[in-house]
């Protein structure tokens, strides 16, 4: 009767001497799981010991733990002598990070026999030292960062409005106060500068002739409350028309002081 040897599928070999070592028993369960994940990537046919890599992110997904625990377990495996780093992690040419490469001391490396550093463990327990939280003012280089002086706001005295004053900068008008007239500045000369006012010469004793007419309203009627009096020269004006005539004359004089408009350009060829 022939015996059929059962063929095993792909498996991760663990030596009994490794499992029975004191360093293995002193390790945590997480470090053991991480070592199995690293041993899974070892291939004796390709002799890839020393080029085994497993990133922290991939190990976190494979084992089901956080990244901080993976970092601690890597240090624990190094402390007990199960792994040794051959190439540290670095930033690749394309800007992608490269995971560090590891050597398993349980198996041979290149043409050298296995070193089995875990068998030389001196019995010192692994102690994880938590990294102290860096303060906001501490720099990454360890040097004390220069503090920025806090902006101090100076006190500004508030303007108090009196009872008789309105807000928004408008003063309240009390009884008896007069509001100053708002004056506008124009480019034209004032009426007083254009021609000084000359008082009309009134000769009440001189009566107008029958053919005299008012220069402003062209009327010849003369009434006791609106007499027709003589002005400058041979100008006759009613008493009610004197102010209107004076204002119209001053306005005409002011407009005549404007600079003349430039002459239009002459059509035709310009001189060279």
Backbone as JSON, one array per atom type, in Angstrom:
{
  "sequence": "XXXXXXXXXXXXXXXXXXXXXXXXXXXXXXXXXXXXXXXXXXXXXXXXXXXXXXXXXXXXXXXXXXXXXXXXXXXXXXXXXXXXXXXXXXXXXXXXXXXXXXXXXXXXXXXXXXXXXXXXXXXXXXXXXXXXXXXXXXXXXXXXXXXXXXXXXXXXXXXXXXXXXXXXXXXXXXXXXXXXXXXXXXXXXXXXXXXXXXXXXXXXXXXXXXXXXXXXXXXXXXXXXXXXXXXXXXXXXXXXXXXXXXXXXXXXXXXXXXXXXXXXXXXXXXXX",
  "N": [[0.87, -1.18, 0.0], [0.73, 2.08, -1.02], [2.01, 5.1, 0.21], [0.67, 8.36, 0.26], [2.14, 11.38, 0.25], [1.24, 14.26, 1.93], [1.05, 17.49, 0.61], [2.02, 20.59, 1.71], [0.63, 23.91, 1.65], [1.63, 27.32, 0.83], [3.53, 28.61, 3.5], [4.66, 30.12, 6.62], [7.67, 29.63, 8.01], [8.69, 28.97, 11.35], [11.23, 28.61, 13.56], [11.76, 26.2, 16.14], [13.66, 26.65, 18.04], [13.77, 29.38, 18.07], [11.22, 30.07, 19.03], [11.38, 29.01, 21.57], [13.2, 30.56, 22.85], [14.42, 32.84, 25.38], [14.23, 35.54, 24.82], [12.17, 35.68, 22.95], [9.96, 34.93, 24.52], [9.9, 37.04, 26.24], [9.06, 39.15, 24.73], [6.39, 41.3, 23.53], [3.0, 40.56, 22.47], [2.31, 41.96, 20.18], [4.8, 42.54, 18.99], [5.62, 40.0, 18.27], [3.68, 39.35, 16.34], [4.35, 41.24, 14.4], [6.88, 40.34, 13.73], [6.29, 37.91, 12.5], [4.96, 38.89, 10.25], [7.11, 40.11, 8.96], [8.78, 37.89, 8.55], [7.26, 36.52, 6.77], [7.76, 37.73, 4.36], [10.21, 36.89, 3.64], [12.27, 35.06, 1.44], [13.84, 32.16, 0.7], [14.78, 31.19, -1.7], [15.3, 33.4, -3.33], [17.0, 34.7, -1.69], [16.64, 37.08, -0.19], [17.16, 38.21, 2.26], [17.97, 40.9, 4.33], [17.05, 42.7, 2.55], [14.44, 42.92, 3.1], [11.4, 44.56, 3.52], [8.84, 46.46, 5.06], [6.44, 48.72, 5.27], [5.31, 51.13, 7.69], [2.67, 51.88, 7.39], [1.56, 49.82, 5.8], [2.03, 47.66, 7.51], [0.39, 48.39, 9.62], [-2.14, 48.1, 8.47], [-2.11, 45.36, 7.9], [-1.72, 44.0, 10.35], [-3.57, 45.21, 11.93], [-3.39, 47.33, 13.77], [-2.49, 50.47, 15.36], [-0.38, 53.11, 14.0], [1.48, 54.1, 15.81], [1.85, 51.98, 17.58], [3.04, 50.14, 15.84], [5.51, 51.34, 15.33], [6.61, 51.22, 17.88], [6.83, 48.44, 18.22], [8.65, 47.75, 16.26], [10.98, 48.85, 17.34], [11.16, 47.3, 19.61], [11.67, 44.74, 18.57], [14.19, 45.21, 17.54], [15.54, 45.72, 19.9], [15.56, 43.23, 21.24], [17.03, 41.75, 19.5], [16.12, 40.47, 17.15], [15.8, 41.56, 14.62], [17.64, 43.6, 12.3], [18.52, 46.75, 11.06], [19.34, 47.43, 7.74], [19.24, 49.28, 5.6], [18.33, 52.54, 6.01], [15.17, 54.32, 6.15], [14.13, 56.6, 3.55], [13.59, 59.49, 1.42], [12.33, 59.12, -1.78], [13.34, 59.61, -5.28], [11.17, 60.45, -6.77], [9.68, 61.72, -4.91], [8.36, 60.05, -3.15], [8.18, 58.25, -0.14], [10.58, 55.83, 1.02], [10.58, 52.69, 2.53], [12.44, 51.42, 5.35], [14.99, 48.83, 5.11], [15.34, 45.48, 6.29], [17.16, 42.98, 8.16], [16.85, 39.64, 9.03], [17.94, 38.07, 11.89], [17.68, 35.43, 12.37], [18.03, 33.84, 10.14], [20.44, 33.13, 7.51], [22.62, 35.61, 6.02], [23.44, 36.83, 2.95], [26.33, 35.18, 2.2], [26.94, 34.58, 4.74], [26.55, 32.89, 7.87], [23.58, 32.57, 10.01], [23.27, 35.04, 12.56], [21.8, 35.14, 14.94], [21.12, 37.02, 17.05], [19.28, 37.33, 19.08], [19.63, 35.24, 20.79], [21.67, 36.07, 22.37], [20.7, 37.76, 24.2], [20.74, 39.92, 27.03], [18.96, 39.97, 29.11], [17.78, 42.42, 29.74], [14.89, 44.25, 30.06], [12.62, 45.58, 27.63], [11.9, 48.99, 27.43], [9.57, 51.34, 26.71], [9.88, 54.59, 25.81], [7.94, 57.31, 25.89], [7.57, 59.89, 23.55], [8.12, 63.19, 24.4], [5.64, 65.71, 24.34], [5.89, 68.28, 22.03], [6.16, 71.68, 22.67], [4.35, 74.63, 21.61], [6.04, 76.75, 21.16], [8.47, 75.58, 20.8], [11.09, 74.63, 18.68], [11.78, 72.38, 15.9], [14.48, 71.75, 15.69], [15.41, 71.8, 18.23], [16.31, 74.1, 19.34], [15.57, 77.01, 21.2], [12.72, 78.68, 20.34], [12.15, 81.94, 19.11], [10.12, 84.14, 20.83], [7.14, 85.78, 19.88], [6.31, 89.08, 20.41], [3.42, 89.97, 22.13], [0.72, 91.76, 20.74], [-0.05, 94.77, 22.08], [-2.84, 96.62, 22.86], [-3.37, 99.97, 22.97], [-5.07, 102.12, 25.23], [-7.82, 104.03, 24.27], [-9.22, 107.09, 24.73], [-12.62, 107.57, 25.09], [-14.81, 109.62, 23.24], [-16.92, 111.74, 24.75], [-20.23, 112.73, 24.37], [-21.88, 115.71, 24.88], [-24.9, 116.77, 26.57], [-26.23, 118.59, 25.0], [-25.41, 118.04, 22.44], [-25.34, 116.37, 19.39], [-24.72, 113.07, 17.96], [-22.36, 111.66, 15.57], [-20.7, 113.72, 14.87], [-22.17, 116.11, 14.5], [-23.13, 119.09, 15.69], [-25.54, 120.12, 18.05], [-28.07, 122.6, 17.64], [-28.57, 125.19, 19.61], [-31.0, 127.24, 21.27], [-31.28, 130.43, 19.9], [-28.85, 130.41, 18.56], [-27.1, 131.03, 15.54], [-26.88, 129.63, 12.32], [-23.99, 129.22, 10.46], [-23.57, 130.47, 7.18], [-23.19, 128.38, 4.35], [-20.6, 128.53, 2.14], [-19.6, 128.5, -1.24], [-16.81, 127.88, -3.32], [-15.89, 129.22, -6.32], [-14.59, 129.23, -9.69], [-14.91, 131.57, -11.05], [-14.52, 135.1, -10.81], [-15.6, 136.94, -7.98], [-18.61, 138.92, -7.64], [-18.15, 141.29, -6.41], [-15.42, 141.65, -6.87], [-15.42, 141.87, -9.63], [-16.69, 144.25, -10.39], [-16.83, 147.07, -8.52], [-19.47, 148.06, -6.38], [-21.41, 150.86, -7.15], [-22.94, 153.56, -5.73], [-26.22, 154.68, -6.59], [-26.9, 157.79, -7.97], [-29.11, 159.85, -6.63], [-31.37, 162.35, -7.2], [-33.68, 163.83, -5.79], [-34.83, 166.26, -6.05], [-34.83, 166.82, -8.69], [-37.02, 166.63, -11.29], [-38.35, 164.14, -13.51], [-38.27, 164.4, -17.1], [-41.08, 164.64, -19.44], [-40.76, 162.68, -21.44], [-39.2, 160.71, -20.23], [-38.2, 157.37, -19.42], [-38.19, 154.27, -17.57], [-35.16, 152.56, -17.31], [-34.98, 149.82, -16.82], [-37.59, 148.56, -16.62], [-38.84, 149.9, -18.62], [-41.0, 151.62, -18.21], [-43.0, 154.59, -17.77], [-44.57, 155.55, -15.78], [-44.95, 157.2, -12.73], [-45.14, 156.95, -9.32], [-46.2, 157.85, -5.98], [-45.15, 155.93, -4.11], [-43.36, 154.64, -5.72], [-41.31, 156.22, -7.16], [-39.92, 157.77, -10.11], [-36.65, 158.11, -10.53], [-33.5, 159.74, -11.18], [-30.49, 158.17, -12.23], [-27.1, 157.17, -12.57], [-25.51, 159.26, -14.87], [-27.58, 159.65, -17.61], [-29.6, 157.9, -16.88], [-32.72, 156.69, -15.98], [-34.58, 155.34, -13.34], [-37.01, 153.33, -11.73], [-37.87, 153.3, -8.25], [-38.28, 150.7, -7.26], [-37.01, 149.17, -9.17], [-34.33, 149.54, -9.05], [-32.59, 147.79, -7.55], [-32.84, 145.33, -8.95], [-31.91, 146.04, -11.46], [-29.25, 146.7, -10.88], [-28.23, 144.19, -10.0], [-28.5, 142.65, -12.35], [-26.78, 144.0, -14.04], [-24.26, 143.65, -12.77], [-24.05, 140.87, -12.96], [-23.83, 140.53, -15.73], [-21.41, 141.8, -16.16], [-19.65, 140.13, -14.75], [-19.75, 137.73, -16.23], [-18.57, 138.55, -18.54], [-15.89, 138.51, -17.96], [-14.78, 136.02, -18.41], [-12.27, 133.81, -19.81], [-11.44, 133.98, -23.28], [-12.64, 131.56, -25.66], [-10.6, 129.03, -27.24], [-9.38, 129.41, -30.57], [-10.81, 127.68, -33.38], [-9.26, 124.86, -35.04], [-7.61, 125.29, -38.11], [-8.61, 124.04, -41.2], [-6.88, 122.04, -43.63], [-3.56, 121.62, -45.0], [-0.97, 121.39, -42.6], [1.62, 123.58, -41.55], [5.06, 122.71, -42.01]],
  "CA": [[0.0, 0.0, 0.0], [1.58, 3.26, -1.18], [1.66, 6.27, 1.03], [0.6, 9.66, -0.44], [2.59, 12.46, 1.1], [0.43, 15.48, 1.82], [1.85, 18.67, 0.28], [1.53, 21.81, 2.37], [0.6, 25.13, 0.87], [2.61, 28.32, 1.29], [3.5, 28.79, 4.95], [5.73, 30.92, 7.21], [8.35, 28.74, 8.97], [9.23, 29.5, 12.59], [12.06, 27.6, 14.19], [11.42, 25.94, 17.54], [14.66, 27.3, 18.89], [13.39, 30.8, 18.19], [10.04, 30.17, 19.89], [11.73, 28.61, 22.93], [14.21, 31.47, 23.41], [13.94, 33.74, 26.43], [13.89, 36.83, 24.23], [10.84, 35.56, 22.33], [8.96, 34.9, 25.57], [9.86, 38.35, 26.89], [8.46, 40.15, 23.83], [4.94, 41.48, 23.55], [2.29, 39.85, 21.4], [2.37, 42.75, 18.97], [6.12, 42.36, 18.36], [5.62, 38.67, 17.65], [2.89, 39.43, 15.11], [5.12, 41.99, 13.42], [7.98, 39.48, 13.25], [5.71, 36.95, 11.56], [4.71, 39.62, 9.0], [8.4, 40.27, 8.28], [9.26, 36.56, 8.12], [6.44, 36.13, 5.62], [8.35, 38.32, 3.16], [11.52, 36.27, 3.39], [12.26, 33.99, 0.44], [15.17, 31.54, 0.68], [15.23, 30.98, -3.08], [15.84, 34.67, -3.84], [17.98, 35.19, -0.73], [16.34, 38.52, -0.02], [17.39, 38.67, 3.63], [18.67, 42.18, 4.27], [16.26, 43.57, 1.67], [13.04, 42.78, 3.5], [10.84, 45.85, 3.94], [7.41, 46.52, 5.37], [6.19, 50.08, 5.75], [4.47, 51.24, 8.88], [1.27, 51.94, 6.97], [1.14, 48.47, 5.39], [2.0, 46.8, 8.7], [-0.79, 48.75, 10.39], [-3.31, 47.47, 7.84], [-2.02, 43.9, 7.94], [-1.87, 43.51, 11.71], [-4.78, 45.8, 12.5], [-3.04, 48.16, 14.91], [-2.15, 51.83, 15.01], [0.99, 53.34, 13.54], [2.37, 54.28, 16.96], [2.19, 50.66, 18.09], [3.96, 49.5, 14.91], [6.83, 51.93, 15.56], [7.12, 50.68, 19.14], [7.17, 47.03, 18.05], [9.9, 47.7, 15.5], [12.07, 49.12, 18.28], [11.25, 46.16, 20.52], [12.34, 43.66, 17.85], [15.6, 45.56, 17.48], [16.12, 45.62, 21.25], [15.77, 41.83, 21.6], [17.98, 41.16, 18.57], [15.51, 39.64, 16.12], [15.99, 42.21, 13.32], [18.67, 44.63, 12.23], [18.3, 47.61, 9.9], [20.45, 47.5, 6.78], [19.09, 50.53, 4.85], [17.3, 53.35, 6.67], [14.16, 54.91, 5.28], [14.54, 57.85, 2.9], [12.64, 60.04, 0.45], [12.74, 58.74, -3.11], [13.53, 60.66, -6.28], [9.85, 60.91, -7.2], [8.99, 62.34, -3.79], [7.68, 59.04, -2.37], [9.03, 57.7, 0.9], [11.03, 54.45, 0.92], [10.62, 52.05, 3.84], [13.75, 50.83, 5.65], [15.21, 47.41, 4.84], [15.68, 44.76, 7.51], [17.79, 41.67, 8.1], [16.43, 38.72, 10.09], [19.11, 37.39, 12.44], [17.37, 34.0, 12.5], [18.48, 33.15, 8.93], [21.71, 33.63, 7.01], [22.62, 36.85, 5.23], [24.41, 36.66, 1.88], [27.02, 33.89, 2.4], [27.25, 34.46, 6.16], [25.57, 32.11, 8.64], [22.73, 33.42, 10.87], [23.94, 35.52, 13.78], [20.93, 34.82, 16.07], [21.42, 37.98, 18.12], [18.31, 37.2, 20.17], [20.14, 34.26, 21.74], [22.65, 36.76, 23.2], [20.01, 38.79, 24.99], [21.3, 40.0, 28.38], [17.9, 39.97, 30.11], [17.25, 43.76, 29.98], [13.55, 44.42, 29.49], [12.42, 46.74, 26.74], [11.1, 50.07, 27.99], [9.18, 52.31, 25.68], [9.87, 55.97, 26.3], [7.06, 58.14, 25.07], [8.15, 61.17, 23.14], [7.46, 64.33, 25.05], [4.92, 66.58, 23.4], [6.61, 69.52, 21.77], [5.34, 72.87, 22.89], [4.13, 75.43, 20.41], [7.17, 77.66, 20.94], [9.7, 74.82, 20.64], [11.38, 74.32, 17.29], [12.16, 70.99, 15.64], [15.91, 71.59, 15.86], [15.75, 71.78, 19.64], [16.65, 75.44, 19.8], [14.42, 77.77, 21.7], [12.17, 79.59, 19.33], [11.96, 83.31, 19.58], [8.72, 84.47, 21.05], [6.62, 86.98, 19.23], [5.65, 89.91, 21.42], [1.97, 90.1, 21.95], [0.31, 93.12, 20.42], [-0.79, 95.46, 23.14], [-3.72, 97.69, 22.36], [-3.41, 101.12, 23.88], [-6.42, 102.58, 25.55], [-8.21, 105.25, 23.59], [-10.28, 107.75, 25.48], [-13.84, 107.69, 24.32], [-15.32, 110.98, 23.19], [-18.22, 111.84, 25.37], [-21.08, 113.77, 23.8], [-22.64, 116.45, 25.9], [-26.35, 116.64, 26.44], [-26.72, 119.47, 23.95], [-24.69, 117.77, 21.2], [-25.74, 115.14, 18.72], [-23.63, 112.21, 17.52], [-21.9, 111.73, 14.18], [-19.96, 114.96, 14.63], [-23.06, 117.24, 14.22], [-23.47, 119.79, 16.93], [-26.95, 120.52, 18.14], [-28.28, 124.04, 17.62], [-29.34, 125.67, 20.77], [-31.87, 128.39, 20.98], [-30.6, 131.7, 19.74], [-27.65, 130.3, 17.74], [-27.28, 131.19, 14.1], [-26.11, 128.65, 11.54], [-23.19, 129.95, 9.46], [-23.95, 130.2, 5.8], [-22.23, 127.58, 3.6], [-20.14, 129.26, 0.97], [-18.97, 127.67, -2.25], [-15.72, 128.55, -4.02], [-16.0, 129.05, -7.76], [-13.44, 129.72, -10.44], [-15.19, 132.92, -11.56], [-14.33, 136.13, -9.79], [-16.84, 137.36, -7.33], [-19.24, 140.11, -8.2], [-17.51, 142.47, -5.81], [-14.14, 141.85, -7.53], [-15.61, 142.22, -11.04], [-16.94, 145.7, -10.49], [-17.33, 147.56, -7.23], [-20.81, 148.64, -6.43], [-21.44, 152.32, -7.09], [-24.3, 153.99, -5.33], [-26.94, 155.48, -7.59], [-27.07, 159.19, -7.62], [-30.52, 160.21, -6.59], [-31.65, 163.79, -7.07], [-35.14, 163.9, -5.68], [-35.35, 167.57, -6.43], [-34.91, 166.9, -10.14], [-38.18, 165.87, -11.78], [-38.07, 163.59, -14.84], [-39.01, 165.01, -18.2], [-42.23, 163.82, -19.86], [-40.37, 161.54, -22.27], [-38.3, 159.8, -19.51], [-38.68, 156.01, -19.17], [-37.33, 153.43, -16.7], [-34.23, 151.76, -18.12], [-35.15, 148.39, -16.54], [-38.93, 148.07, -16.98], [-39.33, 150.73, -19.74], [-42.25, 152.28, -17.85], [-42.85, 156.03, -17.5], [-45.44, 155.97, -14.69], [-44.28, 157.55, -11.48], [-46.1, 156.93, -8.21], [-45.53, 158.31, -4.74], [-44.36, 154.87, -3.49], [-42.41, 154.11, -6.7], [-40.99, 157.38, -8.02], [-38.93, 157.62, -11.17], [-35.54, 158.98, -10.15], [-32.38, 159.69, -12.08], [-29.34, 157.44, -11.72], [-25.83, 157.62, -13.1], [-25.63, 159.76, -16.22], [-28.95, 159.94, -18.03], [-30.4, 156.69, -16.64], [-33.84, 156.86, -15.07], [-35.0, 154.05, -12.79], [-37.97, 153.32, -10.65], [-37.29, 152.95, -6.95], [-38.35, 149.24, -7.11], [-36.21, 148.5, -10.2], [-32.9, 149.83, -8.9], [-31.83, 146.61, -7.11], [-32.82, 144.32, -10.03], [-31.02, 146.51, -12.53], [-27.87, 146.6, -10.42], [-27.83, 142.78, -9.99], [-28.34, 142.18, -13.73], [-25.58, 144.61, -14.61], [-23.1, 142.99, -12.2], [-23.96, 139.52, -13.51], [-23.32, 140.65, -17.09], [-19.99, 142.17, -16.08], [-18.89, 138.96, -14.31], [-19.64, 136.78, -17.34], [-17.68, 139.06, -19.59], [-14.49, 138.33, -17.54], [-14.32, 134.66, -18.74], [-11.26, 133.82, -20.88], [-12.02, 133.64, -24.59], [-12.46, 130.17, -26.1], [-9.56, 128.93, -28.26], [-9.84, 129.44, -31.96], [-10.84, 126.33, -33.98], [-8.13, 124.53, -35.91], [-7.86, 125.6, -39.53], [-8.51, 122.88, -42.09], [-5.88, 122.15, -44.69], [-2.22, 121.12, -44.63], [-0.31, 122.13, -41.56], [3.0, 123.95, -41.92], [6.1, 121.79, -41.51]],
  "C": [[0.91, 1.24, 0.0], [1.07, 4.4, -0.32], [1.7, 7.54, 0.18], [1.0, 10.76, 0.53], [1.72, 13.72, 0.87], [1.35, 16.67, 1.61], [1.22, 19.89, 0.92], [1.54, 22.98, 1.4], [1.66, 26.1, 1.35], [2.45, 28.58, 2.79], [4.71, 29.63, 5.37], [6.42, 30.03, 8.24], [8.89, 29.51, 10.17], [9.98, 28.37, 13.29], [11.67, 27.42, 15.67], [12.42, 26.6, 18.47], [14.34, 28.78, 19.09], [12.21, 30.94, 19.15], [10.36, 29.82, 21.34], [12.74, 29.55, 23.58], [13.58, 32.38, 24.45], [13.54, 35.1, 25.87], [12.51, 36.8, 23.59], [9.75, 35.6, 23.39], [8.84, 36.26, 26.28], [9.2, 39.42, 26.01], [6.96, 40.21, 24.0], [4.31, 40.74, 22.38], [2.33, 40.64, 20.09], [3.7, 42.62, 18.25], [6.21, 41.01, 17.68], [4.82, 38.68, 16.34], [3.64, 40.18, 14.02], [6.28, 41.16, 12.88], [7.46, 38.45, 12.25], [5.43, 37.63, 10.22], [6.0, 39.86, 8.24], [8.93, 38.94, 7.76], [8.48, 36.06, 6.91], [7.04, 36.63, 4.33], [9.75, 37.79, 2.87], [11.37, 35.11, 2.42], [13.68, 33.43, 0.35], [15.69, 31.32, -0.72], [15.87, 32.25, -3.63], [16.91, 35.26, -2.89], [17.84, 36.72, -0.53], [16.5, 38.99, 1.41], [18.33, 39.88, 3.61], [17.98, 43.19, 3.37], [14.76, 43.46, 1.97], [12.54, 44.14, 4.01], [9.34, 45.7, 4.15], [7.15, 47.89, 5.99], [5.27, 50.06, 6.96], [3.0, 51.24, 8.51], [0.76, 50.56, 6.56], [1.08, 47.52, 6.58], [0.79, 47.12, 9.56], [-2.05, 48.13, 9.81], [-3.29, 45.96, 7.98], [-2.25, 43.35, 9.33], [-3.15, 44.03, 12.35], [-4.51, 46.62, 13.75], [-2.69, 49.56, 14.41], [-0.69, 51.98, 14.61], [1.95, 53.53, 14.71], [2.77, 52.94, 17.55], [3.18, 49.95, 17.16], [5.38, 50.03, 15.12], [7.43, 51.37, 16.85], [7.55, 49.22, 18.99], [8.42, 46.85, 17.2], [11.09, 47.92, 16.44], [12.25, 47.94, 19.24], [11.95, 44.98, 19.86], [13.84, 43.94, 17.72], [16.27, 45.4, 18.85], [16.44, 44.17, 21.61], [16.65, 41.09, 20.59], [17.39, 40.28, 17.5], [15.71, 40.24, 14.72], [17.1, 43.24, 13.44], [18.46, 45.42, 10.95], [19.55, 47.65, 9.04], [20.43, 48.79, 5.97], [18.01, 51.35, 5.55], [16.3, 53.9, 5.66], [14.62, 56.26, 4.73], [13.44, 58.27, 1.93], [13.15, 59.76, -0.95], [12.87, 59.92, -4.06], [12.2, 61.26, -6.69], [9.06, 61.55, -6.06], [8.21, 61.37, -2.93], [8.66, 58.45, -1.36], [9.35, 56.23, 0.68], [11.16, 53.87, 2.32], [12.02, 51.5, 4.1], [13.79, 49.34, 5.37], [15.76, 46.73, 6.09], [16.37, 43.43, 7.19], [17.31, 40.84, 9.28], [17.66, 37.96, 10.6], [18.9, 35.89, 12.59], [17.91, 33.21, 11.32], [19.77, 33.79, 8.45], [21.54, 34.86, 6.12], [23.77, 36.75, 4.23], [25.05, 35.27, 2.03], [27.39, 33.66, 3.86], [26.18, 33.62, 6.86], [24.72, 33.03, 9.5], [23.45, 33.79, 12.17], [23.14, 35.21, 15.04], [21.25, 35.72, 17.28], [20.46, 37.85, 19.29], [18.77, 36.16, 21.2], [21.16, 34.88, 22.69], [22.0, 37.85, 24.07], [20.47, 38.72, 26.43], [20.25, 40.06, 29.47], [17.33, 41.34, 30.41], [15.9, 43.91, 29.28], [13.48, 45.67, 28.62], [11.5, 47.73, 27.44], [10.84, 51.09, 26.9], [9.1, 53.68, 26.32], [9.01, 56.8, 25.35], [7.74, 59.46, 24.77], [7.38, 62.3, 23.77], [6.82, 65.23, 24.01], [5.67, 67.89, 23.26], [5.67, 70.7, 21.94], [5.25, 73.68, 21.61], [5.31, 76.33, 20.11], [8.48, 76.92, 20.75], [9.89, 74.45, 19.18], [11.78, 72.87, 17.14], [13.64, 70.75, 15.85], [16.33, 71.55, 17.32], [16.11, 73.13, 20.19], [15.38, 76.17, 20.24], [13.97, 78.76, 20.64], [11.96, 80.96, 19.94], [10.47, 83.62, 19.7], [8.33, 85.75, 20.34], [5.92, 87.83, 20.26], [4.18, 90.1, 21.1], [1.61, 91.55, 21.69], [-0.55, 93.72, 21.51], [-1.6, 96.58, 22.54], [-3.75, 98.81, 23.4], [-4.84, 101.57, 24.09], [-6.68, 103.92, 24.88], [-9.37, 105.86, 24.36], [-11.49, 107.96, 24.58], [-14.35, 109.12, 24.38], [-16.74, 111.0, 23.72], [-19.0, 112.99, 24.76], [-21.86, 114.42, 24.93], [-24.13, 116.33, 25.62], [-26.9, 117.49, 25.31], [-26.05, 119.23, 22.61], [-25.14, 116.42, 20.64], [-24.51, 114.34, 18.34], [-23.32, 112.45, 16.05], [-21.26, 113.08, 13.88], [-20.83, 116.17, 14.36], [-23.45, 117.86, 15.55], [-24.93, 120.21, 16.9], [-27.04, 122.03, 18.24], [-29.14, 124.4, 18.82], [-30.14, 126.88, 20.38], [-31.05, 129.66, 20.91], [-29.35, 131.63, 18.89], [-28.01, 130.44, 16.27], [-26.38, 130.21, 13.38], [-25.31, 129.41, 10.52], [-23.56, 129.5, 8.05], [-22.84, 129.42, 5.09], [-21.88, 128.3, 2.31], [-19.39, 128.31, 0.05], [-17.93, 128.51, -2.99], [-15.85, 128.23, -5.51], [-14.77, 129.61, -8.43], [-13.66, 131.13, -10.97], [-14.95, 133.94, -10.47], [-15.66, 136.56, -9.21], [-17.37, 138.65, -7.95], [-18.57, 141.37, -7.66], [-16.17, 142.74, -6.46], [-14.32, 142.31, -8.97], [-15.82, 143.73, -11.19], [-17.46, 146.17, -9.15], [-18.68, 148.25, -7.39], [-20.73, 150.15, -6.25], [-22.85, 152.78, -6.73], [-24.92, 154.87, -6.42], [-27.12, 156.91, -7.07], [-28.55, 159.56, -7.73], [-30.64, 161.72, -6.36], [-33.15, 163.97, -7.0], [-35.71, 165.25, -6.1], [-35.54, 167.73, -7.93], [-36.06, 166.04, -10.62], [-37.88, 165.35, -13.18], [-38.85, 164.33, -15.91], [-40.17, 164.13, -18.63], [-41.84, 162.61, -20.68], [-39.46, 160.56, -21.55], [-38.96, 158.47, -19.26], [-37.68, 155.27, -18.28], [-36.45, 152.53, -17.58], [-34.45, 150.26, -17.93], [-36.5, 147.87, -17.01], [-39.55, 148.85, -18.13], [-40.71, 151.32, -19.44], [-42.0, 153.73, -17.48], [-43.71, 156.48, -16.34], [-44.61, 156.21, -13.45], [-45.34, 157.67, -10.4], [-45.4, 157.42, -6.95], [-44.67, 157.24, -4.1], [-43.35, 154.26, -4.45], [-42.04, 155.24, -7.65], [-39.93, 157.01, -9.05], [-37.83, 158.63, -10.9], [-34.4, 158.78, -11.13], [-31.24, 158.95, -11.41], [-28.07, 158.04, -12.24], [-26.02, 158.06, -14.54], [-27.06, 160.13, -16.53], [-29.85, 158.74, -17.86], [-31.47, 157.03, -15.61], [-34.34, 155.48, -14.62], [-36.09, 154.29, -11.76], [-37.28, 152.94, -9.34], [-37.28, 151.43, -6.73], [-37.45, 148.51, -8.1], [-34.7, 148.7, -10.0], [-32.09, 148.57, -8.53], [-31.74, 145.56, -8.21], [-31.88, 144.75, -11.14], [-29.56, 146.38, -12.13], [-27.38, 145.14, -10.45], [-27.61, 142.26, -11.4], [-27.08, 142.75, -14.35], [-24.31, 143.96, -14.07], [-22.92, 141.58, -12.74], [-23.41, 139.54, -14.92], [-21.84, 140.98, -17.09], [-19.13, 140.98, -15.66], [-18.72, 137.95, -15.42], [-18.7, 137.26, -18.42], [-16.22, 138.89, -19.23], [-13.97, 136.94, -17.84], [-13.28, 134.73, -19.84], [-11.88, 133.42, -22.2], [-11.71, 132.19, -24.96], [-11.4, 130.12, -27.18], [-10.15, 128.88, -29.67], [-9.83, 128.03, -32.55], [-9.66, 126.13, -34.91], [-8.53, 124.78, -37.37], [-7.65, 124.34, -40.36], [-7.45, 123.12, -43.15], [-4.53, 121.65, -44.21], [-1.59, 122.02, -43.61], [1.11, 122.48, -42.01], [4.01, 123.0, -41.28], [7.02, 122.54, -40.55]]
}
